[in-house]
């Protein structure tokens, strides 16, 4: 590892300020611990803001009743397919741009960035059409109750119809992260989610001359907040961030670059579709149990998202460092970064496990006063507490594969552990054996503990170092 004379090392406070403000640092040459800090801090804050939005959103919606919460949960389950595409493209974009930056090819990075934006726009169109014209049918297919179909469908219309802002927010922030401009992605989400949090109670419950839109107001607030975030992203990208900028020359469609991104993203899309379709199946099983089960699981999932987002921020730092250092032909440094970040992540998730084990029902009680919802959601947090630290290692290992451009290996792993283990086990425990929601939660525990241990073992073998992007 690189050594720097003590008198030349920036102080911790100076590094923290640089991490928040953004820096021109070369992440392939500066001391590794400093590189992790400069990337991880803004990425953790960025995703903490994203998870804070999710928690605040469900906090206000929960005041409308368990059917409203279930509507949000079912709609988000449908959006998971969109998230799968957005995250898959984002994985590829981060890997390709990180590799180009590591190779000192900023023009190639800029061209990739613009073509990724075009992909995001085009991919959002089918979801928008389904959302606008078939929202009630989607809810009915997913087993929603009568209230959701008759009153909550406008939430689904807004969320699916305006999905382009979700898609672009994912893709453009992936551009910034891959380039090493993590502070920009953080500031964008600060604006987008801050605006959403302010608008949520106003549009849901009404304020002065603004009428109460109910659950529809939550979706309107989300679209406004994220739409403003996308406009800010585009302004910064065209003005020029510290490591990447695009200009009018990059606007034209480049089919060769688009195909390269799509081809690279197929593995990432596949791994996310496999994981999220498994979750869709689990939600369908829970819908048969009842709205309380869906509501409890939805709240627990939001809590888990809130907790995991900082850990994903650390993991995203691993993806950027792996991509850039492989581009600079420094594979050993890339591997060292992953192990270092993995230990940090384990400490974080282990701390969260203690909170879930001790205060599971109290945490769910913040969002609902329904005893059944609290019991179900609390049970999931309690079960998760036994293996959360393993999940932290899995997150870092899988992002190392993705950052290297090897999105195919995690796809096969997900196929085995989610489709061939989690889904059959969830159904068997919940239905034939009669464990209901408990069976679903224990199937998640078994499959995700196993996938974490296996992925970490596979990473240690080192085949990802030889992937070409």
ZIVEN-V78972 format. One record per residue. RES is the residue in three letters. PHI is phi as a letter, one per 20 degrees, with the letter a starting at -180 (* if undefined). D_LAST is the distance of its C-alpha to the last C-alpha in whole Angstrom. Layout:
RES/PHI/D_LAST + RES/PHI/D_LAST
//
This chain:
UNK/*/26 + UNK/f/26 + UNK/d/30 + UNK/c/32 + UNK/g/36 + UNK/g/37 + UNK/f/39 + UNK/e/35 + UNK/f/34 + UNK/f/34 + UNK/f/36 + UNK/f/34 + UNK/f/36 + UNK/f/34 + UNK/f/31 + UNK/f/32 + UNK/f/33 + UNK/f/30 + UNK/f/28 + UNK/f/30 + UNK/e/30 + UNK/o/26 + UNK/b/26 + UNK/e/24 + UNK/g/23 + UNK/e/20 + UNK/f/19 + UNK/e/17 + UNK/c/21 + UNK/f/24 + UNK/g/25 + UNK/f/23 + UNK/f/26 + UNK/f/26 + UNK/f/22 + UNK/f/23 + UNK/f/26 + UNK/f/25 + UNK/e/22 + UNK/f/23 + UNK/g/27 + UNK/f/26 + UNK/f/23 + UNK/f/26 + UNK/f/29 + UNK/g/26 + UNK/f/26 + UNK/f/30 + UNK/f/31 + UNK/f/29 + UNK/f/31 + UNK/f/34 + UNK/g/34 + UNK/f/34 + UNK/f/37 + UNK/f/39 + UNK/g/38 + UNK/f/39 + UNK/f/42 + UNK/f/44 + UNK/f/43 + UNK/f/45 + UNK/f/48 + UNK/e/48 + UNK/o/48 + UNK/f/46 + UNK/f/46 + UNK/f/44 + UNK/f/42 + UNK/f/41 + UNK/f/40 + UNK/f/38 + UNK/f/36 + UNK/f/36 + UNK/f/35 + UNK/f/32 + UNK/f/32 + UNK/f/31 + UNK/f/29 + UNK/f/27 + UNK/f/25 + UNK/f/24 + UNK/g/23 + UNK/f/21 + UNK/f/19 + UNK/f/19 + UNK/f/18 + UNK/f/15 + UNK/f/14 + UNK/f/14 + UNK/g/12 + UNK/f/9 + UNK/f/11 + UNK/g/11 + UNK/f/8 + UNK/f/6 + UNK/f/10 + UNK/f/10 + UNK/f/7 + UNK/f/9 + UNK/f/12 + UNK/f/12 + UNK/e/11 + UNK/m/15 + UNK/c/13 + UNK/f/15 + UNK/f/16 + UNK/f/12 + UNK/f/12 + UNK/f/16 + UNK/f/15 + UNK/f/12 + UNK/f/15 + UNK/f/18 + UNK/f/16 + UNK/f/15 + UNK/f/19 + UNK/f/20 + UNK/f/18 + UNK/f/20 + UNK/f/23 + UNK/f/23 + UNK/f/22 + UNK/f/25 + UNK/f/28 + UNK/g/29 + UNK/f/29 + UNK/f/32 + UNK/f/34 + UNK/f/34 + UNK/f/35 + UNK/f/38 + UNK/d/39 + UNK/c/39 + UNK/g/39 + UNK/f/42 + UNK/f/41 + UNK/f/38 + UNK/f/40 + UNK/f/42 + UNK/f/40 + UNK/e/39 + UNK/n/42 + UNK/f/43 + UNK/f/47 + UNK/f/49 + UNK/f/49 + UNK/f/45 + UNK/f/45 + UNK/e/48 + UNK/d/47 + UNK/e/44 + UNK/f/42 + UNK/f/42 + UNK/f/40 + UNK/f/37 + UNK/g/38 + UNK/f/37 + UNK/f/34 + UNK/f/32 + UNK/f/34 + UNK/d/32 + UNK/f/29 + UNK/g/27 + UNK/f/28 + UNK/f/26 + UNK/g/23 + UNK/f/23 + UNK/f/23 + UNK/f/21 + UNK/f/18 + UNK/f/19 + UNK/f/20 + UNK/f/16 + UNK/f/15 + UNK/f/18 + UNK/f/17 + UNK/f/13 + UNK/f/15 + UNK/n/18 + UNK/e/20 + UNK/f/21 + UNK/f/25 + UNK/f/25 + UNK/g/23 + UNK/f/26 + UNK/f/29 + UNK/f/28 + UNK/f/28 + UNK/f/32 + UNK/f/33 + UNK/f/32 + UNK/f/33 + UNK/f/36 + UNK/f/37 + UNK/f/37 + UNK/f/39 + UNK/f/42 + UNK/f/42 + UNK/g/42 + UNK/f/45 + UNK/f/47 + UNK/e/45 + UNK/f/46 + UNK/d/49 + UNK/n/50 + UNK/a/52 + UNK/l/55 + UNK/f/54 + UNK/e/51 + UNK/f/52 + UNK/e/50 + UNK/e/47 + UNK/m/47 + UNK/f/44 + UNK/f/43 + UNK/f/43 + UNK/f/40 + UNK/f/38 + UNK/f/39 + UNK/f/38 + UNK/f/35 + UNK/f/34 + UNK/f/36 + UNK/f/34 + UNK/f/31 + UNK/f/31 + UNK/f/33 + UNK/f/29 + UNK/f/27 + UNK/f/29 + UNK/f/29 + UNK/g/25 + UNK/f/25 + UNK/f/28 + UNK/f/26 + UNK/f/23 + UNK/f/25 + UNK/f/27 + UNK/o/25 + UNK/e/23 + UNK/f/23 + UNK/d/19 + UNK/b/19 + UNK/b/21 + UNK/d/21 + UNK/c/24 + UNK/f/26 + UNK/f/23 + UNK/e/20 + UNK/f/23 + UNK/f/22 + UNK/f/20 + UNK/c/17 + UNK/f/17 + UNK/f/14 + UNK/f/12 + UNK/g/14 + UNK/f/13 + UNK/f/9 + UNK/f/10 + UNK/f/12 + UNK/f/10 + UNK/f/8 + UNK/e/11 + UNK/g/13 + UNK/f/13 + UNK/f/14 + UNK/f/16 + UNK/f/18 + UNK/f/18 + UNK/f/20 + UNK/f/22 + UNK/f/23 + UNK/f/24 + UNK/f/26 + UNK/f/27 + UNK/f/29 + UNK/f/30 + UNK/g/32 + UNK/f/34 + UNK/f/35 + UNK/f/36 + UNK/f/38 + UNK/f/40 + UNK/f/41 + UNK/f/42 + UNK/f/44 + UNK/f/46 + UNK/q/46 + UNK/f/45 + UNK/f/46 + UNK/f/44 + UNK/f/41 + UNK/f/42 + UNK/f/42 + UNK/f/39 + UNK/f/37 + UNK/f/39 + UNK/f/38 + UNK/f/34 + UNK/f/34 + UNK/f/36 + UNK/f/33 + UNK/f/30 + UNK/g/32 + UNK/f/32 + UNK/f/28 + UNK/g/27 + UNK/f/27 + UNK/f/26 + UNK/f/23 + UNK/f/23 + UNK/f/23 + UNK/f/20 + UNK/f/18 + UNK/f/18 + UNK/f/17 + UNK/f/14 + UNK/f/14 + UNK/f/15 + UNK/f/12 + UNK/f/9 + UNK/f/11 + UNK/f/13 + UNK/f/10 + UNK/f/9 + UNK/e/13 + UNK/m/13 + UNK/c/15 + UNK/f/14 + UNK/f/18 + UNK/f/18 + UNK/f/15 + UNK/f/17 + UNK/f/21 + UNK/f/20 + UNK/f/19 + UNK/f/22 + UNK/f/24 + UNK/f/23 + UNK/f/24 + UNK/f/28 + UNK/g/28 + UNK/f/27 + UNK/f/29 + UNK/f/32 + UNK/f/32 + UNK/f/31 + UNK/f/34 + UNK/f/36 + UNK/f/36 + UNK/g/37 + UNK/f/40 + UNK/f/41 + UNK/f/40 + UNK/f/42 + UNK/e/45 + UNK/d/45 + UNK/f/43 + UNK/f/46 + UNK/f/47 + UNK/f/43 + UNK/f/43 + UNK/f/47 + UNK/f/46 + UNK/d/44 + UNK/b/47 + UNK/d/51 + UNK/e/51 + UNK/g/52 + UNK/f/50 + UNK/f/46 + UNK/f/47 + UNK/f/47 + UNK/f/44 + UNK/f/42 + UNK/f/43 + UNK/f/43 + UNK/f/39 + UNK/f/39 + UNK/f/41 + UNK/f/39 + UNK/f/36 + UNK/g/37 + UNK/f/37 + UNK/c/34 + UNK/f/32 + UNK/f/31 + UNK/f/29 + UNK/f/27 + UNK/f/26 + UNK/f/25 + UNK/g/23 + UNK/g/21 + UNK/f/20 + UNK/f/18 + UNK/f/17 + UNK/f/15 + UNK/f/14 + UNK/g/12 + UNK/f/11 + UNK/f/10 + UNK/f/8 + UNK/n/6 + UNK/e/9 + UNK/e/11 + UNK/f/13 + UNK/g/15 + UNK/f/16 + UNK/f/17 + UNK/f/19 + UNK/f/21 + UNK/f/22 + UNK/g/23 + UNK/f/25 + UNK/e/27 + UNK/e/27 + UNK/e/28 + UNK/e/30 + UNK/d/31 + UNK/f/32 + UNK/f/33 + UNK/f/35 + UNK/f/37 + UNK/f/37 + UNK/f/39 + UNK/f/41 + UNK/f/42 + UNK/f/43 + UNK/d/45 + UNK/f/46 + UNK/e/47 + UNK/m/48 + UNK/f/46 + UNK/l/45 + UNK/f/42 + UNK/f/43 + UNK/f/41 + UNK/f/38 + UNK/f/38 + UNK/f/38 + UNK/f/36 + UNK/f/33 + UNK/g/34 + UNK/f/34 + UNK/f/30 + UNK/f/29 + UNK/f/30 + UNK/f/29 + UNK/f/25 + UNK/f/25 + UNK/f/27 + UNK/f/25 + UNK/f/21 + UNK/f/22 + UNK/f/23 + UNK/f/20 + UNK/g/18 + UNK/f/21 + UNK/f/20 + UNK/n/16 + UNK/f/14 + UNK/f/11 + UNK/f/11 + UNK/d/10 + UNK/f/7 + UNK/d/4 + UNK/c/0
//
